[in-house]
Amino acid sequence: MPRFAVPRPFLAALAGLLLLPGAARAEPCDDLARQIAGAIGGKVGKRSGPSIDIRLAGPIRFDVTCRAEPIVQATSAEPAPSAAFFRDLATASEILIGEPAARVESIIADAYRTALAERRKSFIQQSGWSASCYTDPGSSTMRTLCSVGRIPPR
């Protein structure tokens, strides 16, 4: 019985189509990470699943995670996060959610103060977006983690 031979160009085209959905999802997130990195003076680092690192000099780390809605997250190893931590996260958040950086910065600062005072994760929900902070004063690698993102539609 003769075997059915599939032409190589057809296989190559099929492989390209199978890869397209993942590439289409990654591209907007990559573009978003590049925009944020440029705005805060960082460089896009490596991708790990849905997250993309943004490298900055110093103790602050950023990443953008793209799932249903993108989230920007900042971590600081400083005993208390610097003004740059809040300013850069607010700048990144303005790009991400479209709210003015000054407004976002004050909400992130409130979430941070609440997390410190109550010794638990603080979550502040706004109209269509949220900010959260977590603190661990005893850690030497991650003392503060704050994130901002849109609330996914239900």
N, C-alpha and C positions, 0 to 999 in steps of 0.2 A: 504494500500500500504506500503511495507517495506521501512524503511529509510536506506540510504546508510551510513554505519559507516566507518569513516576514522581512521585507526590504529594510536595510539599515537606516535609510533616511526616515522611514516611518517610525522606527523605534526611537530615533533621536528626537523627532518632533513630539512623540508621546511623552518621553522623559521630560522634555521642556514644559509641556502642559501640566504635568504632575507637580513640577517644582514651582509653577507660577503662583498658586494661591499663597504659599508661604512667603515667597518673595514679595508679593503684593502687600501682605500684612507687615512685613519687616520694614519696607521702605518708608512709610510715614513715620514710624517710630525712630528710624535712623535719622530722618530729616529733623524731627523734633529734638533729638539728642544733639545734633549739630547746631541747631539754633540756640538751644539752652547753653551749650558749652561756649559758643561764641559770645553770648551775652554776659556770662559770668567769668570769662577769661580762662576757661578750661579747655581740655582736649578730649575728644571722644575716645574712650578706651575700648575694652573688649565687650562683646555681647555674651551673655550667659542666659540661654533660654529667652524669656521675654524682657530681660533687663539689659540695659546698656550702661556701663560705667562712664562717668565723666571725671577725668583726672584733674586735680587742682594741686598746687603746691600747698603744703601745710597739713594740718590735722583734720581738715574737712573733706568728706567724701560725698559725692553725689551719684545718683543713678536715676535713670528713667525706666519705668516698667510699663510695658504696653500690654494690656489685656482688654477687657471690655471698654475701659476708659483708662487713659494713661495716668500715671502717678509719678511725681517727682519726689525723691527722698534725699535727705541730707543727714549725714552722721558726723558727729564731732567727738574727738577723743579729749578735748579740753575739759578742765574741771567745770567751767561755765562757758557756753558757746559765745564766740566773739560777735561783735556787731556785724561782721562780714558774713557770718553763718546765716543770720536772719535776713540780711539784705540780699544775699545771693539766692537764698531759697525763695524770697518774695519775688525777685526778678525772674527766676525760673518759673514760678507759679503764674506770673502775669502772662508769660508766653503760653503756658499750658491751659489756663482756665479763662484768661481774658479779663480778670479783675485787676484793678490798679495795684501796683506793687506796694504802695504805702498802706492801703487797706489790708492787704494780705499779710504784710509784715506785722501789723499790730495784732492780728488774730493769731498768727503763729506764736508771737511773744506771749499772748494770753494763754495759749495752750501749753507753752513751756512752763510758765509760772505755775499754772494749775497742776501740771504733772509733778513739779518739784514739791509743791505744798502738800499735795494729796498722796504722793508716792505711788502713783498709778498712771496708766496711760490716760492722757487727756484727749478727748475727741470733740471738736467744735464743728458743728454742721451749719453751713450757710445755705443760701438759695442755690441749690444745684451743685455745690462743691463742699469739701470738708478739709479740715486741717487737723492733724493729730501729732502729739509729741509723747515720747517716752524718755525717761531719764533713769540712769543707773550710776549714781555718784561713786559707787565702789569699784566700778570697772576701770581698767586702764586702757582699754581699746575702744569702747563705745560708751560714752557717757550720756550722749543725747542723740536721739533719732527723731526727726520730724518729717512729716510727709504732707503733701497737698495733692488733691486730685478731684476730678469730677465724680459725682455720685452716679453710678450706672443707672440707666433707666430701667424700670421694672417691667 
